[in-house]
Amino acid sequence: MSTVGVLCLHGLGGTPHSVLPLTAAAHGAGYATVAPMLPGHGSTPADLYGITWSDWVAAVTGFADDLARRCHDIVIVGQSMGATLALQVAASHSHVRGVAAINPLVLPPDPDATEQLEYLLGRGRTMQPAGAPDIRDGTAHDTAYSELPLHSLLQLGIGSAMVHELMPALRIPLLIVSSDHDAVVDPANADALGAVAVGPVTRLRLANSGHVAALDLDREQLCRELLTWLVTLTDESAVSV
């Protein structure tokens, strides 16, 4: 049985490819590492219809429980929505030893933005263009949906509001990462998380990266800092399974 397992979570509309450098780094260091596909992802945007925040939380809980059966403790590494999910699951699961939250969304949604999404849904619009992945490295490539259901964006807002309420209860170690050039999630989210978390906080700011930090210009620095932080969580060497 491995000492520590690492669960890596991608963001809304993405796939495990978006966290591949982190997964590879953790696996290469000997940690039992899992990077699952979240429900509704990896196929077509229409498969996100009807998927709720609770569905994503339940899926991540299942992944975490499966990994915990193979490891003494687990750490969850999440990017974007994956970070938000990681924080919610960690708040209620004692076997989660720490969370690395990369460009997390933890502030309640803007009421005006929510109202606009609900208005568009009421007018029969279902999808919104997602735009190109927010990556500043011109050589990097991400496999993400080109559009997202408005329903999914509303569900993400529900999740961020829930995690905002849970933040003061987070007593586990956190690695909180924000990208200086994030055009998707305001780095104020990461600052807010760091300000209220009760447990030990390690803060990392990436000077050259956009939102999809694991694939961007600072990815090597991010992987190094992640591995250093993982070592601080255990005095034992990681063992492959």
C-alpha positions in Angstrom: 0.0 0.0 0.0 1.3 3.4 -1.0 1.7 6.0 1.8 0.2 8.9 -0.1 -2.0 8.9 -3.2 -2.6 11.9 -5.5 -5.9 12.6 -7.1 -5.6 15.2 -10.0 -8.8 17.0 -11.2 -9.3 19.0 -14.4 -11.6 22.0 -14.8 -15.0 22.6 -16.5 -14.9 21.6 -20.1 -11.5 20.2 -19.9 -10.0 16.7 -19.7 -7.2 15.0 -17.7 -4.8 16.3 -20.4 -5.0 19.7 -18.8 -3.3 18.5 -15.7 -1.0 16.0 -17.3 2.3 17.6 -16.3 1.2 17.5 -12.7 0.0 13.9 -12.9 3.3 12.9 -14.6 5.4 14.7 -12.0 3.5 13.0 -9.0 3.6 9.6 -10.7 7.3 10.0 -11.5 8.0 10.8 -7.9 6.5 7.5 -6.9 3.0 8.6 -5.7 0.0 6.5 -6.6 -1.7 8.9 -9.0 -5.1 9.1 -10.6 -6.5 11.7 -13.0 -10.1 10.8 -13.8 -12.5 12.3 -16.3 -15.3 14.2 -14.6 -18.9 13.4 -15.6 -20.0 15.0 -18.9 -16.5 15.6 -20.1 -14.3 14.1 -22.8 -17.0 13.7 -25.4 -19.3 16.6 -26.5 -20.6 19.6 -24.6 -24.1 18.3 -24.8 -23.1 15.5 -22.4 -22.9 18.2 -19.7 -26.7 18.8 -19.9 -28.3 17.8 -16.6 -25.0 17.3 -14.7 -25.2 19.1 -11.4 -22.7 20.2 -8.9 -23.8 17.4 -6.6 -23.1 14.9 -9.4 -19.5 16.2 -9.7 -19.0 16.1 -6.0 -20.3 12.6 -5.8 -18.0 11.5 -8.6 -14.9 13.1 -6.9 -15.9 11.5 -3.6 -16.0 8.1 -5.3 -12.6 8.7 -6.9 -11.1 9.8 -3.5 -12.6 6.8 -1.7 -11.2 4.4 -4.3 -7.7 5.9 -4.0 -8.0 5.9 -0.2 -8.5 2.2 -0.2 -5.0 1.8 -1.8 -3.3 4.5 0.2 -2.9 5.6 3.9 -3.7 9.2 2.9 -4.6 11.1 -0.2 -3.9 14.6 -1.5 -6.2 16.2 -4.1 -4.7 18.5 -6.8 -7.3 20.5 -8.7 -7.2 23.1 -11.4 -10.0 25.6 -11.8 -13.3 23.8 -11.1 -11.2 20.8 -10.1 -9.8 22.9 -7.3 -13.2 24.0 -6.2 -14.4 20.4 -6.1 -11.2 19.3 -4.3 -11.9 21.9 -1.5 -15.5 20.8 -1.0 -14.6 17.1 -0.8 -11.7 17.7 1.5 -13.8 19.7 3.9 -15.8 16.5 4.7 -13.3 13.7 4.3 -10.8 13.0 7.0 -8.6 10.9 4.7 -7.7 13.9 2.6 -4.4 15.1 3.9 -4.0 18.3 1.8 -5.3 20.1 -1.3 -3.3 21.9 -4.0 -5.8 24.4 -5.4 -4.7 25.9 -8.7 -6.6 29.0 -9.9 -9.6 28.0 -7.7 -13.1 29.5 -7.9 -14.2 30.1 -4.3 -16.1 33.4 -4.3 -19.8 33.6 -4.8 -20.9 34.3 -8.4 -21.8 37.8 -9.4 -25.6 38.1 -9.0 -25.8 40.1 -12.3 -23.9 37.4 -14.2 -26.2 34.7 -12.7 -29.3 36.7 -13.6 -28.0 37.1 -17.2 -27.3 33.3 -17.6 -30.8 32.5 -16.3 -32.3 35.1 -18.6 -30.6 33.5 -21.6 -31.7 30.1 -20.6 -35.3 31.4 -20.3 -35.0 32.7 -23.8 -34.0 29.3 -25.1 -30.3 29.7 -25.4 -28.4 26.7 -24.0 -24.7 27.1 -25.0 -22.0 29.8 -24.6 -18.7 29.9 -26.5 -15.8 28.9 -24.3 -13.2 30.6 -26.3 -9.6 29.4 -26.8 -8.0 27.8 -23.7 -6.3 30.5 -21.6 -2.7 29.5 -22.2 0.1 31.9 -23.0 2.5 29.3 -24.2 2.0 29.1 -28.0 3.5 25.6 -28.2 1.0 24.2 -25.6 -2.3 22.5 -26.6 -5.3 21.7 -24.5 -8.3 19.4 -25.3 -11.2 21.4 -24.0 -14.8 22.0 -25.2 -15.2 25.0 -27.4 -18.6 25.8 -25.9 -20.2 25.2 -22.5 -23.9 24.8 -21.4 -25.2 27.8 -19.5 -26.6 25.2 -17.1 -23.0 24.1 -16.3 -21.8 27.6 -15.6 -24.7 28.1 -13.2 -23.8 24.9 -11.5 -20.2 26.1 -11.1 -21.6 29.2 -9.4 -23.5 27.0 -7.0 -20.4 25.1 -6.2 -18.2 28.2 -5.6 -20.8 29.7 -3.3 -20.9 26.4 -1.3 -17.1 26.3 -1.0 -17.0 29.9 0.0 -19.1 28.9 3.1 -16.8 26.0 3.8 -13.5 27.8 3.6 -13.2 28.7 7.3 -13.5 25.0 8.1 -10.5 23.9 6.1 -7.9 22.9 8.6 -5.7 20.8 6.3 -2.5 22.1 4.5 -3.2 24.0 1.3 -1.0 24.8 -1.6 -2.8 27.8 -3.2 -1.7 28.7 -6.7 -2.8 31.7 -8.9 -1.7 32.8 -12.3 -0.9 36.5 -12.8 -2.4 36.5 -16.3 -5.5 34.4 -15.5 -8.2 35.7 -17.9 -10.9 33.3 -16.6 -10.8 33.3 -12.7 -9.8 36.4 -10.8 -6.7 35.7 -8.6 -8.7 37.4 -5.8 -10.3 34.0 -5.3 -7.0 32.4 -4.3 -6.3 35.4 -2.1 -9.6 35.0 -0.3 -9.0 31.3 0.2 -5.6 31.9 1.7 -6.9 34.6 4.0 -9.5 32.5 5.8 -8.1 28.9 5.7 -7.3 27.7 9.2 -4.6 25.1 8.2 -1.1 25.7 6.9 -1.1 27.7 3.7 1.7 27.7 1.0 1.1 30.4 -1.6 2.5 30.3 -5.1 2.0 33.0 -7.8 2.9 32.2 -11.4 4.2 35.3 -13.1 3.9 34.1 -16.7 0.9 31.8 -16.9 -2.7 32.0 -17.8 -5.6 30.0 -16.4 -4.6 26.6 -17.6 -1.4 26.8 -15.5 -0.4 23.1 -15.6 0.1 23.5 -19.4 1.5 27.0 -19.4 4.9 28.7 -19.3 5.4 28.2 -15.5 4.5 24.5 -15.6 8.0 23.3 -14.6 8.0 25.6 -11.6 4.5 24.5 -10.7 5.5 20.8 -10.8 8.6 21.5 -8.7 6.7 23.4 -6.1 4.0 20.8 -6.0 6.5 18.0 -5.4 8.2 20.0 -2.7 4.9 20.7 -1.0 3.9 17.0 -1.2 7.2 16.0 0.6 6.3 18.4 3.4 3.1 16.5 4.0 4.9 13.2 4.8 8.1 12.2 6.4 8.1 9.0 4.6 9.2 8.3 1.0 6.4 7.8 -1.5 6.2 4.2 -2.8 4.7 3.2 -6.1 1.7 0.9 -6.2 
